[in-house]
Amino acid sequence: MAFPLLDRVLLFLLLLGCLLVGARAWLGDHPQHDPWKPLELSDPDGWATARKVAALRADRQACRGFLERSAIPFAALLPAGEGACRRDDRKRLSAPAHLDVALRPGGAQATCAIDAGLARWLRHGVQPAAEATLGSRVVRIEHLGTANCRRIGGGEEGNWSEHARGNAIDIAGFVLADGRRISVLRDWTASGASDVSASAFLHTVRDAACANFATVLSPDYNAAHANHLHLDQARRSAGWSACR
């Protein structure tokens, strides 16, 4: 027996309402998939994560909100530099220390988006990979710098590097709690049985960085990156990223 049209419409609306209530409850339990929920440091990667991370690059207030929710200091420093090398978004990188990781040399300054990327990378990429692959946590990260007023490749022409705006950081190595030092230059390519785990760790953290930074360039990209992982937060249309 067929239902009258009105009954069918009411039944459809009832089912739709149940689905919406169920979806809302499910998203509440899985915030990493909820595009309307502000990004939290504790959120694992989900369907909405890439869009939320991209938003931190384009919206300074959203980035500071993420750091504030994560209890990471976000006090801004005064702008510095001029022209293409003006750094108007400048702060001391404090995410590593918040996550019990020393950044050396200390006192590094970069954009809010770099600090936010480091926070998520350390929490969801570096430390899990270190514990799973090397059996020890990372306690120190060694870098080659953040701000450098230069063009890509260091020449007189061409596009300006993200380092010019302090929107990048070059990671050279990791020191573990057990004293071991993992070097991008030395350990990227495994040359013996003892190097396999270190190489695997570096490749894993490179891949994990791609979920948290706009550009990730490794020794696989070219010889200029043989000794470091270049991480930056370049703003690009549609939020696309480069991972090599």
Steps between C-alpha positions, in 0.01 A plus 500: 500500500652831394543781750332833420739765367490703821588195708791420273632856527472491879673163513781631281546807720503281812767273355702800384480652848621175655791488258595860578486440875705184461755676278533785748559258786756307293687818410503593868688178568726544195594872487778432249228447237286801600571796267331743743694396810811713567823305465640360825854374554362171633295435184641220282497540124154480347292600199496868600858530624664615178253787459540603864880496481491701176280757673772562760733619221254753365340625822736626770222529756393141437863393545532687828172347612641153434812578704291646781276190516820293510645710789794596275627858552414715199614854587586683178829682447527832321533481120852501356661538158387679185352427160488133403684418821261673736399268782174637635393166649778422744517305826744290695445133423357358820314187390806269532565602861130458580533142378821442698730528198793743493556692177867572430625759433260659743309822458380424147229729364249422228133541412210377709423241232849349532455464876157343452640259242782400732252434780289258296804342333669427832182373665365282220804428284844529658445351844285204390753419227794527740342270756380246244814494283782591738360408840575842650347847502647805330627756754677743267461619143790665319420757233693712250291813531166662428535857369738577213448788255570314176343362184445131434838350416684805630527672161436859393178416315197282549234462765570594858548215743250456784805545723498867392181549702604269782236254383724192483734287708773256395528189718845337507478237772331345800648400836333220696455454873748210489770727353488393137512773234315450172648712222320576172835520318640176641192284553259580218629208294558178693850369432498208742280299732558745787375793290171350379292618795645853491430528128147365546439754776611792282281393210202456732536844656545654155169347393332609825620858446307509173173498697603808698703721264434647157842400366726215608826449311741220590821346362274322250427838340851618409860524621439840659284324759738215571556613859155619606124485474361832378160574655301810410145636513468669162152626423371344179166507325271211592737408784704257289834383639833365373659191656824366355 
